[in-house]
Amino acid sequence: MEFLVGAVLALSVGLAATFLGLDRDRAFYPTVMMVIASYYALFAVMGGSAHALAAESIAILAFLSLSVAGFRTSLWLVVAALAAHGLFDFIHSHLIVNPGVPAWWPPFCLSYDLVAAAYLAWLLSRSRVRAAAS
């Protein structure tokens, strides 16, 4: 169920952003990626684990850096960041022990990230969103 909800939600957000014109600005998907990356810090705080927060901060910094680099150069880097975060969700529990992460979160976030990456890739391939910074 988590996989389905994540996928449907990502597609719904993407379609709504396109329909409303929110994704005409190149900053939209990098911002989405930055928010996605920050959730594991929230879970670390909820779980009361400073160690998890420190470990999550390293991963968050990597994804924030990719988002900024993608915004400044090419949104294809944001596609890669979203897809990589989905893979990170898949192996997260083997890398970082974070007691605040709900059991349903990794599969939900994995499917959200991969569908969002695919949708952004589709937009870029159709030139509906400008990939390169000016």
N, C-alpha and C positions, 0 to 999 in steps of 0.2 A: 504493500500500500504506500509506503514511504517513497519508493521509486516513482510511482505513478503521480503522486501529489507533487513531488518536486519537479517532475517533467512538465506536468500541466501548468503549474504555477510559473515556471520559467517561460514557457511559450506564451502564456497569458500576459505576463509582464512585458515581454518583448513585443508582442503584437499591440498591446495598449500603448507602449512607448512610441511605436512606429505610427499608429493611428493618430495619436495626439501630437506627434511631432517632437516629442521629448528627445528622441535619439538623433535629431538633426544636428545637435551640438555634439561634437566629438568627445566631450567630457562625460557623457552619460554612462557609457559602458565602463570606462576606467573608474568612475565613482561607484558603480555597482560592484565592481571587483574589489574595491577598497572596503566597502561595507561587508561583503561576503567574507573577506579575509579576517575581519575584526571579531566575528562571532565567537571564535574559539577563546579569545581573551575574556569575553563575557562569561563563557562557561567556566573558565578557570576561576574567575572571581566568585561566581555562584557556588563553585565547589570548594571555595576557601583554600585554594592551593597556590601559594606564591611560586613554588617550583614549576607548576604547570604554566602559570602566567609567564614566567621567564622563558620557558621553552617555547611556548606559543608565540611570544613576542619575536623570536628569531624567524619563525615561519611567516608571521604577519609582515615583518619588515621585508622579507624576500618578495612576497606578493604585492605589497605596496610599491616596492621599487619597480617591479615589472609593470604595474599599472601606470606609474608615472612615466616610465620609459616608453610605454605604448602610446600614451597620450602625446608625448613630445615627438615621437618618430612615426610609428605605424600602429594602427589599431590591431594589426595581425598579432602583435605581442600581447594584446589584451585577450585575444582568442586563445593564445597559448597559455596565458596565465589562468584563464577560466578552466581550460581543459586540465592543466596541471593541478589546479586546486581540487578538481574532481578526483584525480588520481590520489592526491594527498588525503582526501576524505577516505578513500578506500584503504589506505595503509596507516591512517592517523593513529589508531589505537596501538599499533606496533611500534610507533616512534615516540609518542608522548602519552603519558598517563595523565589524564585530565578527568577528575572525578565529577565534574559538572556537566560533561557532555551527555545529553540524553541518548538512550540507545537507538532511537529512531533518526537522530541527526545525521550521522555519516551517510546512510543510504539516501536520505532526503537531499542533502547538500550535493552529494555526488551526481545525482540525476539532474538537479537544478543547474549545477555548474556545466555539465556536459551539454545539456540542451541550450543553455544560454550561449555557450561557446559556438555551438552549431548554428544558432540563429544569427549571431553576430557575423560569423563566417559567411553565411548566406547573404546577409545585407552587404557585406564588403564585396563579395564576388559579383553582386548585381549592381554595384556602385550606388547603392541607396544611401550609404554612409561613406564619407570620404575617409580613406584609410590613412593617408599620409598627412602629417602636420604641414601647415603652410610655411 
